[in-house]
Amino acid sequence: MEIKITDNVTSVESDILVINMWEGEKTTNSLANEYAVEQDNFKGKFGETYLLPTYGKEPYRKILVLGFGKKEKFCPDKFREAIAKAIKKCMQMEAKKVAFSFDGVEFDYAEQFTLGAYIADYKFDKYKSEKKDNKIQEVYAQANENTVRNAEKMAAAMNFARNLANEPAQFATPSELADIANDLGLETKIYNKDECEKMGMGAFLAVGKGSAQEPKFIHIKYTCDNPKKRIAIIGKGICFDSGGLDIKPASSMLTMKDDMSGAACVLGIMSIIKEFNPNVEVHGIIAACENMPGCSAYKPGDILTAKNGKTIEVDNTDAEGRLTLADALCYACELGVDEVIDIATLTGACMVALGTQAAGIMGNDTELVNNLIKSGKSRGERLWELPLWEEYFDSLKSDVADMKNSGARWGGASAAGVFLQKFVKDVKWAHIDVAGTAYLDKPQKEFISGATGAGIRTILGYILEQ
């Protein structure tokens, strides 16, 4: 799909012209008013659509009236969702050229228009033997071209991440993630198992012991002259999570290919970072492995030593993501960066608390956390701050080690955050838990089911704002 900018949208020869209608008002199009409003009593409620032919009277063959709902309740998030609905409707109609004309929108909609269009245009049909060719080829709109082009790059990063997280675990192995990282054209170092052992990454390596797939520790670096800031972004890279010896129920394993959604987010950002050329040094870090119950798997009761020397009693092998992140955080804090942001499908507890509508966020620096929340909000990703009180560590106390890797059932998301904080030293840090938002079991708002590319808009947007 290609978005083309024009100052005269209604003169474009297109298959469909999409116009908006506010609830309780008429449109600016006489045909739409005559047939949709006056004859068929179309109300313009949010997300509703009305399609009518023009019978050769206009340059466009059909008009799609798109309900924007009540004007006082309209916002950029609703705009993006409405655009996605319109794109999907036009795809159903097998339209190839679609033009959009908006009336009464009182904010700059260029970024949300672009994101909504590309989110709706996405599908993962790589493994389908029969592929339906209903893609829209050209989309016309009146919008700020520079904003549209930058939003297209962000959408490309999202699609990169969505494709990777939607891949089956048989493809998206630790070695494949390493190969993808090497192909990004950035300075990249891949550490193998022996090298990780020399660095003392006992927590990360323990998780990967039960798998035939060799773990890979990935470090990608984007550099620039005289950077304003140095930021490390860490993505949880569990390429498949069986739960280990504390094995998950079969139904809970069905979507565990998505447990590397944090890694997909990092790779997506690093895949596009050069095109933005920000004046920020960015380190992308992934501790990639599989959590499997093989004959060498780590066991409940094992005591692991992380890179910083802290010891961890294994209370549950299915609390594995925080173990891999522990060593990754230690590594990142040694790079001399100003800030560390980790993103992970970390806890079911976060999903219980926030559902699929928001990611959880916590950290040791209020300004960093608030800026990430602000970045996400402006681009359609909700983040909700959860507490990081030291009392949550009480359930992680161990009689035989410095801590356990999991504890009481209650407050699990914050307990995991407090655990991670033990491996953060002398750096501003934020942790984003996308357990509920990274992968959808059914369509939600502008997204189809499957991977969403969670975190791309928030973190990439934050980097670009520095």
RODO-2510 file (C-alpha; in nm, 4 decimals, decimal comma):
residues 466
     n   res          X          Y          Z
     1     m     0,0000     0,0000     0,0000
     2     e     0,1230     0,3483    -0,0874
     3     i    -0,0108     0,6668     0,0694
     4     k    -0,0161     0,9615    -0,1694
     5     i    -0,0640     1,3206    -0,0594
     6     t    -0,2964     1,5495    -0,2548
     7     d    -0,4675     1,8834    -0,1914
     8     n    -0,7758     1,7853    -0,3907
     9     v    -0,8848     1,4438    -0,2668
    10     t    -1,2346     1,4525    -0,4170
    11     s    -1,0970     1,4915    -0,7700
    12     v    -0,8959     1,1676    -0,7527
    13     e    -1,0230     0,8906    -0,9789
    14     s    -1,0632     0,6172    -0,7214
    15     d    -1,2660     0,3078    -0,6477
    16     i    -1,3942     0,4482    -0,3202
    17     l    -1,4041     0,7922    -0,1618
    18     v    -1,4257     0,7681     0,2165
    19     i    -1,5930     1,0605     0,3892
    20     n    -1,6700     1,1071     0,7562
    21     m    -2,0009     1,1835     0,9198
    22     w    -2,0524     1,3160     1,2707
    23     e    -2,3447     1,1730     1,4631
    24     g    -2,6396     1,4063     1,4395
    25     e    -2,4953     1,6056     1,1485
    26     k    -2,4953     1,5828     0,7710
    27     t    -2,1883     1,5233     0,5550
    28     t    -2,0364     1,7642     0,3027
    29     n    -2,1362     1,5306     0,0177
    30     s    -2,4808     1,5809    -0,1391
    31     l    -2,5140     1,2200    -0,2612
    32     a    -2,4338     1,0851     0,0836
    33     n    -2,6815     1,3199     0,2425
    34     e    -2,9558     1,2248    -0,0040
    35     y    -2,9222     0,8491     0,0193
    36     a    -2,7502     0,7675     0,3489
    37     v    -2,8949     1,0351     0,5734
    38     e    -3,2317     1,1340     0,4252
    39     q    -3,3500     0,8058     0,2687
    40     d    -3,1879     0,5406     0,4891
    41     n    -3,1575     0,7354     0,8131
    42     f    -2,7851     0,6607     0,8589
    43     k    -2,6881     0,8078     1,1974
    44     g    -2,3087     0,8258     1,1733
    45     k    -2,2501     0,6400     1,4970
    46     f    -1,8846     0,5611     1,5597
    47     g    -1,7497     0,2841     1,3380
    48     e    -2,0674     0,2407     1,1318
    49     t    -2,0340     0,2549     0,7539
    50     y    -2,2666     0,3154     0,4604
    51     l    -2,1639     0,2340     0,1021
    52     l    -2,3352     0,3802    -0,2036
    53     p    -2,2493     0,3915    -0,5763
    54     t    -2,2104     0,7214    -0,7646
    55     y    -2,3280     0,5810    -1,1012
    56     g    -2,0574     0,7652    -1,2911
    57     k    -2,1558     1,1074    -1,1572
    58     e    -1,8240     1,1508    -0,9706
    59     p    -1,4544     1,0610    -1,0282
    60     y    -1,4914     0,7936    -0,7599
    61     r    -1,7078     0,4869    -0,8234
    62     k    -1,8427     0,4569    -0,4693
    63     i    -1,8726     0,6585    -0,1511
    64     l    -1,8095     0,5041     0,1891
    65     v    -1,9645     0,7099     0,4660
    66     l    -1,7696     0,6486     0,7869
    67     g    -1,9329     0,7270     1,1194
    68     f    -1,7133     0,9275     1,3552
    69     g    -1,9724     0,9330     1,6323
    70     k    -2,0263     1,2294     1,8623
    71     k    -1,7838     1,5134     1,7971
    72     e    -1,7259     1,5831     2,1663
    73     k    -1,6107     1,2238     2,2256
    74     f    -1,3833     1,2044     1,9227
    75     c    -1,0063     1,1784     1,9747
    76     p    -0,6913     1,0636     1,7896
    77     d    -0,7357     0,7056     1,9135
    78     k    -1,0889     0,6900     1,7760
    79     f    -0,9686     0,8463     1,4509
    80     r    -0,7020     0,5763     1,4059
    81     e    -0,9534     0,3026     1,4832
    82     a    -1,2066     0,4490     1,2382
    83     i    -0,9466     0,4669     0,9596
    84     a    -0,8611     0,1013     1,0206
    85     k    -1,2293     0,0065     0,9956
    86     a    -1,2581     0,1937     0,6664
    87     i    -0,9467     0,0301     0,5219
    88     k    -1,0750    -0,3162     0,6145
    89     k    -1,4132    -0,2383     0,4575
    90     c    -1,2438    -0,1218     0,1368
    91     m    -1,0332    -0,4387     0,1325
    92     q    -1,3527    -0,6432     0,1566
    93     m    -1,4781    -0,4528    -0,1477
    94     e    -1,1463    -0,5351    -0,3235
    95     a    -1,0826    -0,1665    -0,3888
    96     k    -0,7375    -0,0818    -0,5234
    97     k    -0,7482     0,2990    -0,5070
    98     v    -0,9082     0,4680    -0,2062
    99     a    -0,9307     0,8395    -0,1266
   100     f    -1,0092     0,9913     0,2139
   101     s    -1,1752     1,3283     0,2705
   102     f    -1,2256     1,4566     0,6256
   103     d    -1,4424     1,7340     0,7588
   104     g    -1,4388     1,8862     1,1056
   105     v    -1,1339     1,7012     1,2457
   106     e    -0,9697     1,9557     1,4736
   107     f    -0,6304     1,7900     1,5345
   108     d    -0,3336     1,6964     1,3160
   109     y    -0,4336     1,3496     1,2042
   110     a    -0,1458     1,2626     0,9695
   111     e     0,0329     1,0194     1,2037
   112     q    -0,2814     0,8450     1,3265
   113     f    -0,4191     0,8207     0,9740
   114     t    -0,1023     0,6497     0,8548
   115     l    -0,0758     0,4133     1,1502
   116     g    -0,4437     0,3192     1,1269
   117     a    -0,4162     0,2472     0,7552
   118     y    -0,1065     0,0299     0,7840
   119     i    -0,2240    -0,1564     1,0943
   120     a    -0,5435    -0,2493     0,9083
   121     d    -0,3545    -0,3390     0,5912
   122     y    -0,1481    -0,6022     0,7745
   123     k    -0,2040    -0,9758     0,7489
   124     f     0,0168    -1,2780     0,8162
   125     d    -0,0469    -1,5297     0,5401
   126     k     0,3052    -1,6589     0,4804
   127     y     0,2008    -2,0183     0,5398
   128     k    -0,1316    -2,0069     0,3535
   129     s    -0,1280    -2,2193     0,0380
   130     e    -0,3913    -1,9896    -0,1110
   131     k    -0,3454    -1,6163    -0,0602
   132     k    -0,6258    -1,3681    -0,1204
   133     d    -0,5093    -1,0634    -0,3134
   134     n    -0,7315    -0,7929    -0,1688
   135     k    -0,4610    -0,5414    -0,0825
   136     i    -0,5252    -0,1735    -0,1464
   137     q    -0,2585    -0,0345    -0,3772
   138     e    -0,2997     0,3417    -0,3399
   139     v    -0,4463     0,5592    -0,0653
   140     y    -0,4961     0,9343    -0,1146
   141     a    -0,5275     1,1903     0,1634
   142     q    -0,4611     1,5535     0,2446
   143     a    -0,2044     1,5467     0,5230
   144     n     0,1427     1,6622     0,6226
   145     e     0,3739     1,4576     0,4020
   146     n     0,6741     1,4556     0,6358
   147     t     0,4597     1,3275     0,9226
   148     v     0,3078     1,0609     0,6990
   149     r     0,6479     0,9370     0,5810
   150     n     0,7820     0,9121     0,9361
   151     a     0,4676     0,7294     1,0461
   152     e     0,5153     0,4886     0,7552
   153     k     0,8589     0,4010     0,8923
   154     m     0,7093     0,3383     1,2356
   155     a     0,4406     0,1208     1,0774
   156     a     0,7113    -0,0724     0,8911
   157     a     0,8855    -0,1416     1,2233
   158     m     0,5547    -0,2612     1,3672
   159     n     0,4983    -0,4948     1,0733
   160     f     0,8546    -0,6262     1,1107
   161     a     0,7849    -0,7085     1,4751
   162     r     0,4386    -0,8500     1,4064
   163     n     0,5721    -1,0815     1,1380
   164     l     0,8445    -1,2087     1,3670
   165     a     0,6155    -1,2661     1,6666
   166     n     0,3591    -1,4400     1,4460
   167     e     0,6198    -1,6850     1,3156
   168     p     0,6066    -2,0370     1,4615
   169     a     0,8791    -2,1286     1,7070
   170     q     1,0232    -2,3734     1,4554
   171     f     1,1299    -2,0690     1,2511
   172     a     1,1919    -1,7972     1,5095
   173     t     1,4698    -1,9750     1,6982
   174     p     1,7471    -1,8014     1,8948
   175     s     1,9820    -1,8581     1,6015
   176     e     1,7303    -1,7066     1,3599
   177     l     1,6953    -1,3978     1,5787
   178     a     2,0736    -1,3696     1,5786
   179     d     2,0842    -1,3977     1,1992
   180     i     1,8140    -1,1318     1,1656
   181     a     2,0113    -0,9017     1,3953
   182     n     2,3261    -0,9538     1,1905
   183     d     2,1401    -0,8567     0,8739
   184     l     2,0214    -0,5175     1,0019
   185     g     2,3369    -0,3384     0,8905
   186     l     2,4284    -0,2141     1,2376
   187     e     2,7200    -0,2939     1,4642
   188     t     2,6216    -0,6319     1,6086
   189     k     2,7799    -0,8805     1,8464
   190     i     2,6353    -1,2289     1,9010
   191     y     2,7577    -1,4121     2,2107
   192     n     2,7375    -1,7911     2,2127
   193     k     2,6908    -2,0166     2,5120
   194     d     3,0606    -2,0388     2,6009
   195     e     3,1037    -1,6622     2,5835
   196     c     2,7985    -1,6109     2,8039
   197     e     2,9439    -1,8547     3,0569
   198     k     3,2656    -1,6534     3,0680
   199     m     3,0602    -1,3392     3,1376
   200     g     2,8878    -1,5161     3,4282
   201     m     2,5351    -1,5217     3,2837
   202     g     2,4212    -1,8124     3,4960
   203     a     2,0555    -1,7085     3,5131
   204     f     2,0095    -1,6702     3,1367
   205     l     2,1964    -1,9894     3,0521
   206     a     1,9984    -2,1960     3,3043
   207     v     1,6727    -2,1180     3,1243
   208     g     1,8060    -2,2444     2,7925
   209     k     1,9558    -2,5677     2,9254
   210     g     1,6532    -2,7858     2,8480
   211     s     1,6388    -2,6974     2,4780
   212     a     1,8215    -2,8407     2,1781
   213     q     1,8424    -2,4822     2,0486
   214     e     2,1606    -2,3037     2,1568
   215     p     2,0979    -1,9750     2,3395
   216     k     2,2186    -1,6531     2,1783
   217     f     2,2900    -1,3230     2,3503
   218     i     2,2420    -1,0412     2,0999
   219     h     2,3794    -0,6870     2,1195
   220     i     2,2969    -0,4431     1,8371
   221     k     2,4319    -0,0876     1,8446
   222     y     2,3253     0,2259     1,6596
   223     t     2,5761     0,5082     1,6914
   224     c     2,5870     0,8751     1,5949
   225     d     2,8230     1,1668     1,6448
   226     n     2,7957     1,3376     1,9843
   227     p     2,4758     1,1664     2,0991
   228     k     2,2473     1,3603     2,3324
   229     k     2,1724     1,0443     2,5248
   230     r     2,2630     0,6757     2,5376
   231     i     1,9726     0,4345     2,5741
   232     a     1,9669     0,0537     2,6018
   233     i     1,6462    -0,1287     2,5078
   234     i     1,6133    -0,4896     2,6189
   235     g     1,3560    -0,7298     2,4762
   236     k     1,2576    -1,0585     2,6375
   237     g     1,3581    -1,3261     2,3880
   238     i     1,1992    -1,6534     2,4979
   239     c     1,1438    -1,8058     2,1545
   240     f     0,9158    -2,0696     2,3009
   241     d     0,8023    -2,1100     2,6584
   242     s     0,6820    -2,4558     2,7574
   243     g     0,7175    -2,3605     3,1220
   244     g     1,0152    -2,5897     3,1624
   245     l     0,9790    -2,8680     3,4184
   246     d     0,6948    -2,6679     3,5741
   247     i     0,5237    -2,7260     3,2433
   248     k     0,2283    -2,5194     3,1289
   249     p    -0,1130    -2,6714     3,0481
   250     a    -0,1501    -2,7441     2,6775
   251     s    -0,3950    -2,4586     2,6236
   252     s    -0,1522    -2,2104     2,7782
   253     m     0,1252    -2,3186     2,5426
   254     l    -0,0645    -2,2502     2,2201
   255     t     0,0537    -1,8917     2,1834
   256     m     0,3897    -1,9204     2,3558
   257     k     0,5667    -1,8503     2,0284
   258     d     0,4837    -1,4885     2,1173
   259     d     0,6991    -1,4920     2,4313
   260     m     0,9685    -1,3218     2,2257
   261     s     0,7444    -1,0234     2,1486
   262     g     0,9809    -0,8006     2,3467
   263     a     1,2695    -0,9188     2,1309
   264     a     1,0582    -0,8615     1,8198
   265     c     0,9948    -0,5055     1,9393
   266     v     1,3672    -0,4402     1,9826
   267     l     1,4510    -0,5896     1,6424
   268     g     1,1709    -0,3887     1,4829
   269     i     1,3061    -0,0644     1,6278
   270     m     1,6640    -0,1449     1,5320
   271     s     1,5532    -0,2393     1,1795
   272     i     1,4365     0,1173     1,1110
   273     i     1,6520     0,3307     1,3425
   274     k     1,9036     0,4308     1,0743
   275     e     1,6278     0,5759     0,8576
   276     f     1,5305     0,8142     1,1374
   277     n     1,8942     0,8946     1,2213
   278     p     1,8199     1,0172     1,5755
   279     n     2,0883     1,1939     1,7757
   280     v     2,0727     0,9161     2,0349
   281     e     2,2973     0,6136     2,0793
   282     v     2,0757     0,3051     2,0999
   283     h     2,1755    -0,0423     2,2175
   284     g     1,9345    -0,3272     2,1356
   285     i     1,9836    -0,6268     2,3655
   286     i     1,8184    -0,9683     2,3542
   287     a     1,8909    -1,2783     2,5630
   288     a     1,7371    -1,5365     2,3287
   289     c     1,6644    -1,8963     2,4262
   290     e     1,3879    -2,1539     2,4621
   291     n     1,2438    -2,2708     2,7947
   292     m     1,2003    -2,6437     2,7426
   293     p     1,1772    -2,9492     2,9742
   294     g     1,4669    -3,1442     2,8190
   295     c     1,6900    -3,3836     3,0094
   296     s     1,9291    -3,1014     3,1019
   297     a     1,6577    -2,8574     3,2062
   298     y     1,7051    -2,6470     3,5156
   299     k     1,4978    -2,7604     3,8114
   300     p     1,2935    -2,6178     4,0956
   301     g     1,5308    -2,5717     4,3873
   302     d     1,8362    -2,5014     4,1712
   303     i     2,0441    -2,2016     4,2760
   304     l     2,1647    -1,9788     3,9950
   305     t     2,4275    -1,7047     3,9969
   306     a     2,3541    -1,4018     3,7818
   307     k     2,6108    -1,1809     3,6108
   308     n     2,6268    -0,9410     3,9052
   309     g     2,6958    -1,2243     4,1509
   310     k     2,3500    -1,2327     4,3076
   311     t     2,2112    -1,5805     4,3694
   312     i     1,8597    -1,6943     4,2792
   313     e     1,6684    -1,9954     4,4091
   314     v     1,4453    -2,1376     4,1384
   315     d     1,0959    -2,1453     4,2824
   316     n     0,9234    -2,1988     3,9480
   317     t     1,0837    -2,2739     3,6111
   318     d     0,7948    -2,0957     3,4406
   319     a     0,9148    -1,7642     3,5868
   320     e     1,1964    -1,7734     3,3341
   321     g     1,1731    -1,4377     3,1570
   322     r     1,2959    -1,2437     3,4578
   323     l     1,5998    -1,4719     3,4787
   324     t     1,7053    -1,3937     3,1232
   325     l     1,6322    -1,0243     3,1762
   326     a     1,8387    -1,0231     3,4964
   327     d     2,1611    -1,0977     3,3082
   328     a     2,0601    -0,8688     3,0221
   329     l     2,0045    -0,5827     3,2682
   330     c     2,3443    -0,6412     3,4282
   331     y     2,5038    -0,6335     3,0834
   332     a     2,3198    -0,3159     2,9804
   333     c     2,4149    -0,1321     3,2997
   334     e     2,7826    -0,1932     3,2203
   335     l     2,7587    -0,0131     2,8843
   336     g     2,7698     0,3370     3,0282
   337     v     2,4190     0,4218     2,9073
   338     d     2,1964     0,6887     3,0598
   339     e     1,8759     0,4846     3,0513
   340     v     1,7664     0,1228     3,0248
   341     i     1,4193     0,0234     2,9059
   342     d     1,3157    -0,3415     2,9071
   343     i     1,0010    -0,4756     2,7427
   344     a     0,8652    -0,8221     2,8062
   345     t     0,5619    -1,0477     2,8019
   346     l     0,6542    -1,1075     3,1619
   347     t     0,3613    -1,1877     3,3902
   348     g     0,0122    -1,3241     3,3703
   349     a    -0,0502    -1,1094     3,6781
   350     c    -0,0149    -0,7943     3,4667
   351     m    -0,2689    -0,9306     3,2220
   352     v    -0,5066    -1,0098     3,5080
   353     a    -0,4703    -0,6519     3,6328
   354     l    -0,4902    -0,4624     3,3028
   355     g    -0,6316    -0,7072     3,0494
   356     t    -0,5517    -0,6454     2,6842
   357     q    -0,6175    -0,2710     2,6998
   358     a    -0,2917    -0,1502     2,8554
   359     a     0,0643    -0,2497     2,9325
   360     g     0,2079    -0,2165     3,2805
   361     i     0,5062     0,0072     3,3445
   362     m     0,7276     0,0641     3,6466
   363     g     1,0761     0,1941     3,7076
   364     n     1,3215     0,3767     3,9309
   365     d     1,2902     0,7180     3,7642
   366     t     0,9594     0,9054     3,7612
   367     e     1,0520     1,1285     3,4676
   368     l     1,1491     0,8350     3,2453
   369     v     0,8306     0,6435     3,3319
   370     n     0,6098     0,9482     3,2734
   371     n     0,7768     1,0291     2,9416
   372     l     0,7224     0,6737     2,8191
   373     i     0,3581     0,6888     2,9260
   374     k     0,3234     1,0191     2,7403
   375     s     0,4920     0,8809     2,4276
   376     g     0,2613     0,5800     2,4250
   377     k    -0,0513     0,7850     2,4849
   378     s     0,0197     1,0164     2,1911
   379     r     0,0545     0,7178     1,9551
   380     g    -0,2230     0,4918     2,0760
   381     e    -0,0462     0,2665     2,3278
   382     r    -0,1702     0,2809     2,6849
   383     l     0,0716     0,2243     2,9707
   384     w    -0,0380     0,2152     3,3341
   385     e     0,2133     0,2631     3,6124
   386     l     0,2242    -0,0132     3,8720
   387     p     0,3930     0,0230     4,2121
   388     l     0,7504    -0,0851     4,2712
   389     w     0,7431    -0,0921     4,6493
   390     e     1,0163    -0,2830     4,8319
   391     e     0,7507    -0,4752     5,0274
   392     y     0,6797    -0,6776     4,7146
   393     f     1,0210    -0,8371     4,7612
   394     d     0,9063    -1,0054     5,0839
   395     s     0,7525    -1,2942     4,8892
   396     l     1,0789    -1,3421     4,6981
   397     k     1,2992    -1,3895     5,0033
   398     s     1,4879    -1,7186     5,0127
   399     d     1,6425    -1,9156     5,2996
   400     v     1,9247    -2,0434     5,0798
   401     a     1,9936    -1,7680     4,8249
   402     d     1,9673    -1,3918     4,7805
   403     m     1,6176    -1,4266     4,6367
   404     k     1,3689    -1,6595     4,4693
   405     n     1,2579    -1,6099     4,1108
   406     s     0,8873    -1,6099     4,2012
   407     g     0,6795    -1,5781     4,5124
   408     a     0,3251    -1,5230     4,6279
   409     r     0,0325    -1,5223     4,3874
   410     w    -0,0730    -1,1674     4,4694
   411     g     0,0976    -0,8608     4,3216
   412     g     0,2910    -1,0754     4,0784
   413     a     0,3625    -0,8016     3,8234
   414     s     0,5125    -0,5686     4,0835
   415     a     0,7041    -0,8543     4,2492
   416     a     0,8603    -0,9323     3,9111
   417     g     0,9511    -0,5660     3,8730
   418     v     1,1163    -0,5562     4,2159
   419     f     1,3079    -0,8723     4,1198
   420     l     1,4389    -0,7055     3,8034
   421     q     1,5377    -0,3933     3,9950
   422     k     1,7915    -0,6001     4,1900
   423     f     1,9930    -0,6243     3,8678
   424     v     1,9830    -0,2539     3,7801
   425     k     2,2770    -0,0420     3,8952
   426     d     2,3484     0,3292     3,8616
   427     v     2,1164     0,3914     3,5679
   428     k     1,7637     0,5186     3,5060
   429     w     1,5428     0,2207     3,4288
   430     a     1,1883     0,1410     3,3195
   431     h     1,0222    -0,1978     3,2775
   432     i     0,7241    -0,2458     3,0429
   433     d     0,5118    -0,5591     3,0823
   434     v     0,3201    -0,6271     2,7595
   435     a     0,1806    -0,9678     2,8562
   436     g    -0,1729    -0,8549     2,7735
   437     t    -0,1108    -0,6302     2,4738
   438     a     0,1520    -0,8100     2,2646
   439     y    -0,0723    -1,0847     2,1268
   440     l    -0,4505    -1,0850     2,0841
   441     d    -0,6651    -1,3977     2,0775
   442     k    -0,9350    -1,2116     1,8846
   443     p    -0,9623    -0,8838     1,6902
   444     q    -0,9576    -0,5688     1,9009
   445     k    -1,0148    -0,2151     1,7754
   446     e    -0,7801    -0,1639     1,4768
   447     f    -0,5933    -0,4936     1,5218
   448     i    -0,6676    -0,8393     1,3899
   449     s    -0,5885    -1,1367     1,6138
   450     g    -0,2225    -1,2232     1,6589
   451     a     0,0859    -1,0138     1,7263
   452     t     0,0431    -0,6366     1,7619
   453     g     0,3998    -0,5049     1,7585
   454     a     0,3465    -0,3787     2,1135
   455     g     0,5947    -0,1206     2,2370
   456     i     0,7228    -0,0058     1,8982
   457     r     0,5228     0,3178     1,8981
   458     t     0,6016     0,3967     2,2607
   459     i     0,9747     0,3253     2,2668
   460     l     1,0625     0,4389     1,9153
   461     g     0,8550     0,7520     1,9652
   462     y     1,0378     0,8195     2,2921
   463     i     1,3786     0,7787     2,1262
   464     l     1,2834     1,0196     1,8476
   465     e     1,1698     1,2816     2,0997
   466     q     1,5120     1,3063     2,2656
***
